[in-house]
């Protein structure tokens, strides 16, 4: 074909570089959008930063592009170019000084948030140029969120007490400092003790305590208990029961309200067993549907009754207030108890083998239901009798319920009466469902 003289050769263009530069520009525009919005006074009227910031969406877009270009050119000009460009940009931003509407001479350095955001934008542009575009965009979204939530974050910090701050610092220490350095290896008899797994339970129980504390504080006692029970049951219904039992010991007059959280968490546990079984062994899930379905329905009815009677009476007319969201000693004791139970489970497995599945289910259920549910569900396709598998899971759930009943009883008062009654009703419903399953299905 004869050339027309107007053909263009794009073979020398690197589209990857072009895409990275576009992402670098987009990152700057994204962060600049929030700064421009606040600059024009659309944010909190009491926010002085909204009036003082002088750089907006265009400047931030260019800053992101500068970072991207520095990263691209540095690959050919040398590794020194990118740091030099960032240093020059920082000096330019810091040295800029102008007069505001009131005649005061101010500099961008006095608007520390915008200055740091600008430097972060340049670094994100450099990150996008390196090819990590998804990470650059994700971090940019986090930056915009932090900038936008400034008034909210200030209000939250202003409402935080010294006790809450100390508790948060301690939680960060056990979760972000201690947990990562613990060995993730098995030790002891039967290699049953894993330091990181044991400490992870401590972190999880402490985290649930924080969830319950701040949910109750933000949503009120009643809604906070329900929210904590719902989300806590998705993680660990046993740990959630421990958390509510501690709260009930501190505020016995709120026992009925706290018991609703325990019942809801256990309803979520039963539903979670069904979901896990349905994913791994649908036939097993069908066999469990009637007993566990009746247990969930019974728990739902109990929650409604406890909610209505508790709300109508305002539960002794007292609001629920908690003093400390962080009880490390209780979390450590419970984690050590679970470690001992896990050691016993390994011992029985070694002594009885697969023939002791019911004994193993009962022992494993004392600590956790998910592990035995996964193990039994995987056995469903290996020729194991369905009735034995159903009995193993129900026995594990029953032994787990017994442990929770003991924890609830130790707290005493209204919490124990309502909690034990609801757990017993769930167990009776599941037993009835299992009997009906054997007779009619």
Secondary structure, 3 states (H helix, E strand, C coil): CCCCCCCCCCCCCCHHHHHHHHHHHHHHHHHHHHHHHHHCCCCCCCCCHHHHCCCCHHHHHHHHHHHHHHHHHHHHHCCHHHHHHHHHHHHHHHHCEEECCCCCEEEHHHCHHHHHHHHHHHHHHHHHHCCCHHHHHHHHHHHHHHHHCHHHHHHHHHHCCHHHHHHHHHHHHHHHHHHHHCCCCEECHHHCEEHHHHHHHHHHHHHHHHHHHHHHHHHCHHHHHHHHHHHHHHHCHHHHHHHHHHHHHHCHHHHHHHHHHHHHHHHHHHHHHHHHHHHHCHHHHHHHHHHHHHHHHHHHHHHHHHHHHHHHHHHHHCCCCCCCCCCHHHHHHHHHHHHHHHHHHHHHHHHHHHHHHHHHHHHHHHHCCHHHHHHHHHHHHHCCCHHHHHHHHHHHHHHHHHHHHHHHHHHCHHHHHHHHHHHHHHHHHHHHHHHHHHHHC
